[in-house]
Amino acid sequence: MPQVVRSRIAVLHGAHPAAPLPRSFRSLADRAAVEVLHRAARVLVASLPVLTDRLVEALYEQEPGYRAAIDSDRAEVWQEVHHSLRHNVGSLIQPREFRDAAHRTSRWIGEIRAEQGVPLDAVLHAFRMGGAMVWQDLVDETARRDPDDVRLLVHVAADVWNFVDEHCGIVADAYRQAERRLSWRRENQQRLMVAALLDGTARIADVCEAAAMLGLPEQGRYAVLAVASAPGGPQQQGLARPPLNLPAALSGAAPDEGPHAAPGGQTRLGGPSHAAPGGQTPPDGPPHAAPSPEPGGRPHSAPSTAPAPLWHTGPDTAFAILRLTGGPGDPGDPDELPAIADALDAPAGTRAGIGSAVDGLAALGDARRLAETALRACPASGGTVLLDEHLPDALVVSSPALGSALADRVLGPLDRLDPSDRDVILETLTAWLDADGSAQRAGARLYCHRNTVLNRLRRFEQLTGRCLTRPRDAVEVSLALAARRLLVG
């Protein structure tokens, strides 16, 4: 018989399949076996405080997951264990009377331990330790009273362990449900906080709490990335983040590791969240190689490894908070944002705008508005615009009415031409400005002679009354071309 008892206790450290307890107490034993079980259980009920002390001490010694909780509030853990033992041992004597109360207690324990962050394995181990201790005390009490009755307990052992397994299942279900609620609550709080920071509606008093919640320095340097589909293209509504591959340094991955996911509906970032979020979405695609130098020869240094961006998705635009190097009094790497812009990998038709860097989480509202300005400066066909490198375009889109008025005033006389002639003149004018006023390079781009370029430019001057060698007129023409290109439709 002792071998049977030890084998049952040894199983506690393995996995138990959850078996439902029948609606009414059921046993393979005869009436005598049930009476033996009830008699021993009544003795345990009378000595519950001592049993509780022993179990709490065993938990402290054998279950590290409970050690911190016991150190923090031993009396609270003692009451929890005592309450559970009272209902569970009582269920062995009067299953109908104690069943519902025992279930409620087990559900409550699962929920409260999930909220306290005690691992689920530790909670289940604690329940099985309690089951083992109760079973051993039942055997010891029966052996003390009448050793011959111990053999009868074998017939009710299955019912006792099915009861333990059932309550482990109840605890696990309650724990997971509470965990999902807590995760949703955290993700929702993170989402609301990120939205408030980006909207500029977060209170100054809340910025410190936001920094702790999001795992970001309150006085760090940040920029915002805004992403949207091209007008008329496929929309990305309902996604936690757009289909955009970020540089490896912004994915939160180490140099030799791939991207990683975060909790929540936001990328962590957080990835937050983000993930997010709430529920967090990993950056797509493999890490990117270091960006090549710009056409002008200015090399870009690779962005340093930083926390993965926090994504916030609006109705038409998704925003990412980018953590940059530097901080108060430290301007950081001037090539960091250009490197990020060069390394972005967006699907065809996706528009991305990166605003200027700002100091501190409290300035993220300004950073979002700068990113939206950069996004409006993106070509309708898609592409990536870094605001700091497209400030004249940003001036135009910041005041669409004035931009349109300037375009009409400067380029309006061309609208009287045949559309094909007008487009040729505008294309030539754009190529000449892009070539820094070189007719030779503009002709190479347009596959025509430099004299053809000069003739078209003179015709433009005659039609509009502008002089391209006059700086003021050249500035107005450049801005008017940007307005015509960016404000069409």
Buried (B, 14 or more C-beta within 10 A) or exposed (E): EEEBBEEBBEEBEEEBEBBEBEEEBEBEBEEEBBEBBEBBBBBBBEEBEEBBEBBBEBBBEEBEBBBEBBEEEEEEBBEBBBBBBBBBBBBBBEBEEBBEBBBEBBBBBBBBBBEEEBBBEBBBBBBBBBBBBBBBBBBBBBBEBEEEBBEBBBBBBBBBBBBBBBBBBBBBBBBEBBBEEBBBEBBBBBBEBBBBBBBBEBEEEBBEBBBEBBBBBEEBBBBBBBBBBBEEBEEBEEEBBBBBBBBBBBBBBEEEEEBBBBBBBBBBBBBBBBBBBBBBBBBBBEBBEBBEEEEEEEEBEBBBBBBBBBBBBBEEBBBBBBBBBBBEEEEBBEBBBBBBBBBBBBBEBBBBBBBBBBBBBBBBBBBBBBBBBBBBBBEBEBBBBBBBBBEEBBBBBBEEEEBBBBBBEBBEBBEEBEEEEBEBBBBBBBBBBEBEEBBEBBBBBBEBEBEBBBBBBEBBBEBBEBEBEEEEBBEBBBBBBBBBBBBEE
